[in-house]
Amino acid sequence: MSQNPSWGDPSRFVKEIHVEESCLELPFTQEILARAQLPFTVIPDYQDLDVVPGSYPANLTAGKKHLLLCRNRGQFFKPCPGTREYRCCNYQVLNIGMNCPMDCVYCILQAYLNKPWLTFFVNIEDMFAEMSAAFAAEPSRFFRIGTGEFTDSLALDRFTHLSRALVNFMADQPQAILELKSKSVVIQNLEGLEHKGRTVVAWSLNSTSIMAKEELRTATVVERLAAARQCAEWGYKLAFHFDPIIEHEGWQQGYAETISRLFDTVPAASIVWISMGALRYLPSLKNIGTRRFPQSRIYCEEFIEGLDGKSRYFRPHRVELYKHIYNLLKSRAHANTCIYFCMESDEIWREVMGYVPDERGGIPYMLDQTVLNTGQ
Ligand code: SF4
């Protein structure tokens, strides 16, 4: 299955930039405009873009060609919205923007957002001030932070160079670690930084055919793993996320292929954690996904509604998927790599991994220890 190899940098899908008037003179905005070399318009503050005709989500594909630079008037930094019903990892989300130029059939943002364009927040001084205040308020807490919840961490980095500012900031934060999570390979800005081990660079991985068919405008598996190896050579810790794991024809072989490639390409000792999560979605996402991608079969399997209102595969199917992938990972992973589930029950943990997180201090503790044990 072949992909267009040139989508390693998905920012080239963006065709026009829109800037909120009050942000236009910010040096950061000017830097982005100079790098992007795209036509731009200035719009009044708080005004929605009227350049994307049609209604949401039908206009989402067209909307992803437009990037809005604006001020974040809410919080940059907040806990990941895990649910009480399943085990979560106590992650802090750093909200750098919304939406992404890539287009995955299963992307939760399709149902979560209601505007089709990409948004990037340019008042980053406020963001750094908010992080510093949060660290100072809880000096004995260890923070695991990610920017990849409402967007992709690196997809717009050619324009923004935000990764450099974040990595440099994090280098001086002994009580925190940042995870940059991507399906792109825009890693050039990570080269030559004194990161001091405070940034983990992560990629989402899937079976080869899911990556080729259900993840539009993303980097190929070969590109992602080559980028990961390069980051390991620059001294970064790595992480990988098998999420969403999707049942499809030939899934056993598909996941086995990706896992072989992973450990053939990347040094196992550089991987701090690997997560697994089977496909789960709110009913509204299924409606959007099937309308936008009628050729996709991923929503056609049998699902059951979970305790959080999301549809999931039946438990025996989840266990079968997880056992296959976990055993492959475990056979080649380094002893210090933490393999964990994103949002699963104790029953699944016990059945697949043979223990429950509480027996090892809980998921947050397990992940924190992995970072601390790798000498950073
Ligand atoms: S790369 Fe991530 S944020 Fe972008 S469309 Fe895919 S799932 Fe959504």
Boltz pocket constraint, residues with backbone or C-beta under 6 A from the ligand:
constraints:
  - pocket:
      binder: B
      contacts: [[A, 99], [A, 100], [A, 101], [A, 102], [A, 103], [A, 104], [A, 106], [A, 107], [A, 108], [A, 109], [A, 149], [A, 150], [A, 151], [A, 152], [A, 183]]
      max_distance: 6.0
